[in-house]
C-alpha cells in the first residue's frame, strides 16, 4: 500500500523537512556543502524553515529558501540520495500521536495605556520583542539601543505606535541621563534587557578585558539605570522594574565565569532592591531566559569551557522566539504582576527543572 508524501513549504518545521524523503535529502546536501551535518539544526528543529533566512545572517537567503521549496515540490532528489519513498517508519514512530499546540501571542490591548516604559536593548532580540509588545498594548516606549539602524527599523515596523527611539549607552552616565530625560516626568516601568555574552572561559582563563566588559554592561549598566529611575518612581508612588538574568543566574553550566557571575549579580541587585523599595510601591523582578533566538552570539575561547558548557546544555530545550520572553517580561512589568516582587522567573521551557 502506498503512502502519500506530505508537501513542504517555508512554514514547515525544520524537523518536518529533515524527516521528509525529498526535503531531508535537499537540506542535508546543503549542509554537506558547508561541511556540516543535520546535527547543526538540533537547537532549531522546531522552527519553521523560513526562520533560517533571519537566523543565518546571509548564509541561507530568501532565494535559497525559494529554491529549496521549489526542488522539494518538484521531487528533485539530490544525486546519491535514497529513492523517494514514504516518510521513514522510524520518524513516524517517534512523532507524538498528537502534535504539540503552538503558542500564539495574544495582545492585551490597553494594558499599558497611559504608561511610560523604558526598554533597553530595544533594537533586537528580547528587547525588541518587549518594546514591540508594550507599544502594541498602548504604552509609550522609550526604546534604547546602541544602534540607530536597528531603532529606525523598529519604529518603521510599528506604524503609529508611541515609540521614542534613543541611541544611548547604558554604561555611560550621560547616556543614562538622556534616557531619563526622554521619559519625562513619569517613569512607570523599566525593562533592563541590554546585555552581552562572554567567551565561555572558566575563571582560570578569563581575561581582565572580558570580565570588565561583561560586568560593565550586564551589571554596571543595569545598576546605573535602576539608580536613575527609582527616584522618579518613589516620587510618583510606585513602578515596576524587570531585569534580565539568565539560566546562568541559576546554574553554573550555562556560560563562562564572567557571564555567570554577572547574572548572579543581577539577581542580587533585583532581590536587594525588591526588599528595599517594595514598601514604597516599587516591584523589582527578574526574568531568567532559557535558550532564545536573539542576535547575541556565543563564542568559545576555551576548549575546556566549550566542552563543559556543551555538556551542561545536553538537556537544553529547543530555543524559542523572543516574543515568548516578552510575554513573561510584560506580565511582570504590568499590573498583572501586582503581587509579584523579588522573584526570578525562569522563562526557560523547563530547563531549570532538569
C-alpha positions in Angstrom: 0.0 0.0 0.0 1.5 3.4 -1.0 1.6 6.3 1.4 1.4 9.9 0.1 4.3 12.2 0.9 3.3 15.5 2.6 4.1 18.7 0.8 6.6 21.2 2.2 6.9 24.9 2.4 8.7 27.6 4.3 6.2 27.3 7.2 7.0 23.6 7.7 9.3 22.9 10.6 12.9 22.0 10.1 12.2 18.7 11.8 9.5 18.0 9.2 11.9 18.9 6.4 14.6 16.6 7.8 12.2 13.7 8.2 10.9 14.2 4.6 12.5 11.8 2.0 13.0 14.7 -0.5 13.2 17.7 1.7 15.6 16.0 4.1 17.9 15.0 1.3 18.0 18.5 -0.1 18.8 20.1 3.3 21.5 17.5 4.0 23.0 18.2 0.7 23.2 22.0 1.5 24.7 21.2 4.9 27.3 18.9 3.4 28.4 21.7 1.1 29.3 23.7 4.1 30.9 20.8 5.9 28.1 20.3 8.4 25.5 17.6 9.2 21.9 17.7 10.3 23.1 17.9 13.9 23.7 21.6 13.2 19.9 22.0 13.2 19.4 20.3 16.6 18.7 23.6 18.5 16.2 24.9 16.0 14.4 21.8 14.8 11.0 23.1 15.9 11.2 26.3 14.0 9.8 27.0 10.5 12.4 26.6 7.8 11.8 30.2 6.7 13.3 31.4 10.1 16.8 30.4 8.7 16.7 33.4 6.4 16.8 35.7 9.5 19.0 33.5 11.7 21.7 32.5 9.3 22.9 36.1 8.7 23.0 35.7 5.0 24.1 32.1 4.7 20.5 31.0 3.9 18.8 33.6 1.8 15.2 34.1 0.7 16.4 33.0 -2.8 17.8 29.8 -1.3 14.6 29.1 0.6 12.5 29.6 -2.6 14.8 27.2 -4.5 14.7 24.6 -1.8 10.9 24.7 -1.7 10.8 24.5 -5.5 13.1 21.5 -5.6 11.1 19.7 -2.8 7.8 20.4 -4.6 9.2 19.1 -7.8 10.6 16.0 -6.1 14.2 16.7 -7.1 16.1 14.3 -5.0 19.9 15.1 -5.0 22.1 12.6 -6.8 23.1 9.8 -4.5 20.2 10.3 -2.1 17.9 7.3 -1.4 14.9 6.9 -3.7 11.7 8.8 -2.9 9.5 6.8 -0.5 7.0 7.3 2.2 8.2 9.1 5.3 10.5 6.8 7.3 8.8 4.5 9.8 11.3 5.5 12.5 10.3 9.1 12.1 6.6 8.3 12.2 7.1 6.1 15.3 9.0 8.9 17.2 6.5 11.6 16.4 3.9 12.4 19.1 0.4 11.0 18.5 -1.0 14.5 18.9 1.0 17.4 17.5 2.1 19.9 20.1 0.0 23.0 20.1 2.0 26.1 19.0 1.9 29.2 21.2 0.3 32.2 19.7 1.0 35.7 21.1 -2.2 37.3 22.4 -2.2 41.0 22.7 -3.9 42.6 25.7 -4.8 45.9 24.1 -4.8 48.8 26.6 -2.7 47.0 29.2 0.0 49.8 29.1 -2.2 52.7 28.0 -1.0 55.9 29.8 2.2 54.2 30.9 5.8 55.2 30.0 8.1 52.2 29.8 11.9 52.3 29.2 13.2 49.3 27.3 16.9 48.8 26.8 18.4 46.6 24.1 15.2 47.5 22.1 16.8 47.2 18.7 16.9 43.4 18.6 16.0 40.1 20.2 14.2 40.1 23.5 14.4 43.9 23.9 12.8 44.5 20.5 10.1 42.0 21.2 9.4 43.6 24.6 9.3 47.1 23.2 7.0 46.0 20.4 4.6 44.3 22.8 4.4 47.2 25.2 3.8 49.6 22.3 1.1 47.4 20.7 -0.6 47.2 24.1 -0.8 51.0 24.2 2.3 52.1 26.1 4.7 54.9 25.4 8.1 53.2 24.9 11.5 54.8 25.3 13.3 52.4 23.1 17.0 52.4 23.9 19.7 50.8 21.9 23.3 51.4 20.7 22.3 51.1 17.0 20.4 53.8 15.2 19.8 51.5 12.3 18.1 48.9 14.4 15.9 51.5 16.2 14.9 53.0 12.8 13.8 49.6 11.7 11.8 49.1 14.9 10.0 52.4 14.5 9.3 51.8 10.8 7.7 48.5 11.5 5.3 49.8 14.1 3.3 52.4 12.3 1.6 54.8 14.7 2.8 53.2 17.9 4.2 55.6 20.5 7.9 54.7 20.2 10.6 57.1 21.2 13.9 55.8 19.8 17.0 56.8 21.6 20.6 55.8 20.9 22.4 55.7 24.3 24.9 53.6 26.2 23.6 52.4 29.5 27.1 52.2 31.0 27.6 55.9 30.4 26.3 58.5 32.9 25.4 61.0 30.2 23.6 58.3 28.3 21.6 57.3 31.3 20.7 60.9 32.0 19.4 61.3 28.4 17.2 58.1 28.8 15.6 59.5 32.0 15.1 62.9 30.3 13.4 61.3 27.3 11.0 59.5 29.6 9.9 62.8 31.1 8.2 63.3 34.5 6.7 59.9 34.8 8.5 56.5 34.5 6.1 53.7 35.1 8.3 50.8 34.2 11.8 49.8 33.2 12.8 46.7 31.3 16.6 46.3 31.7 17.3 43.9 28.8 20.5 45.1 27.2 23.3 42.7 27.8 26.3 40.8 26.3 27.7 37.3 26.5 31.2 36.2 27.5 33.5 33.9 25.6 32.8 30.8 27.8 36.1 30.9 29.6 36.4 29.3 33.1 37.9 31.5 35.8 41.5 30.3 35.4 41.4 31.5 31.8 39.2 34.6 31.9 40.9 37.8 30.9 40.5 41.1 32.7 39.2 42.6 29.4 36.3 40.1 29.1 35.5 40.2 32.8 35.4 44.0 32.9 33.4 44.4 29.7 30.8 41.8 30.7 30.3 43.4 34.2 30.3 46.9 32.8 27.3 46.2 30.6 25.4 43.4 32.4 25.9 44.7 36.0 27.0 48.4 36.0 24.6 49.3 33.2 21.7 47.6 34.9 22.5 49.2 38.2 23.0 52.7 36.8 19.6 52.7 35.1 17.9 51.4 38.2 19.6 54.0 40.3 18.4 56.7 37.9 14.7 55.7 37.6 13.9 54.8 41.2 13.8 58.4 42.5 11.0 59.2 39.9 9.2 56.0 40.9 9.4 56.9 44.6 8.1 60.4 43.8 5.1 59.1 41.9 4.3 56.3 44.5 5.4 53.2 42.6 6.7 51.5 39.5 7.9 48.2 38.1 11.4 47.1 37.1 12.2 43.9 35.3 15.9 42.9 35.0 17.2 40.3 32.6 19.0 37.5 34.5 19.7 34.2 32.7 19.8 30.5 33.1 23.4 31.3 34.1 22.0 33.0 37.1 20.5 29.7 38.3 23.3 27.2 37.4 27.0 27.1 36.7 26.8 25.2 33.4 25.3 27.7 31.0 28.2 30.1 30.3 31.7 31.2 31.3 32.8 32.6 34.6 32.2 36.3 33.7 28.7 36.0 32.3 27.6 33.6 35.1 28.9 35.8 37.8 27.4 38.9 36.2 23.9 37.4 36.0 24.2 36.2 39.6 24.9 39.8 40.4 21.8 40.9 38.6 19.8 38.6 40.8 21.4 40.2 43.8 20.5 43.7 42.6 17.0 42.5 42.0 16.3 40.9 45.3 18.0 43.7 47.3 16.0 46.4 45.5 12.7 44.5 45.8 13.3 44.3 49.6 14.3 47.9 50.0 11.7 49.5 47.8 8.7 47.1 48.0 7.0 49.1 50.8 7.2 52.2 48.6 5.2 50.5 45.8 8.1 49.6 43.5 8.2 46.0 42.3 11.6 44.7 41.1 11.7 41.3 39.5 14.0 39.4 37.1 13.4 37.0 34.2 15.8 34.2 33.6 15.6 33.3 29.9 16.4 29.9 28.6 17.5 29.3 25.0 16.1 32.2 23.0 16.6 33.3 19.4 18.5 36.6 19.6 21.4 38.4 18.0 23.7 37.6 20.9 26.3 35.1 19.7 28.2 32.8 22.0 31.9 32.3 21.2 34.2 29.6 22.7 37.7 30.9 23.5 38.5 28.0 25.8 38.5 24.3 24.8 37.6 23.4 28.4 34.8 25.9 28.5 33.4 24.6 25.2 33.5 21.0 26.4 31.9 21.7 29.8 29.2 24.2 28.7 28.1 21.9 25.8 27.9 19.0 28.2 25.8 21.1 30.5 23.5 22.0 27.7 22.7 18.4 26.8 19.2 18.7 28.3 18.6 22.2 27.0 15.1 22.6 25.4 14.7 24.0 21.9 15.1 27.8 21.6 12.0 30.0 21.4 11.2 33.2 19.7 11.9 36.4 21.7 8.2 37.0 21.7 7.8 34.2 24.3 10.2 36.0 26.6 8.4 39.3 26.0 5.2 37.7 27.3 6.9 36.9 30.6 8.6 40.3 30.9 5.5 42.3 30.1 3.5 40.2 32.6 5.9 41.3 35.4 6.1 44.9 34.1 2.3 45.3 34.0 -0.3 45.4 36.8 -0.9 41.7 36.1 2.2 41.1 38.2 0.8 43.2 41.1 1.6 40.6 43.8 5.0 39.5 42.5 8.1 41.2 43.9 11.7 40.0 44.2 11.3 36.8 42.1 13.5 35.4 39.4 11.1 34.0 36.9 12.7 31.1 34.9 11.2 31.5 31.5 13.2 28.6 30.1 10.9 25.9 28.8 11.6 23.8 31.9 15.4 23.8 31.6 15.8 24.8 35.2 13.7 21.8 36.2 16.2 19.3 34.6 
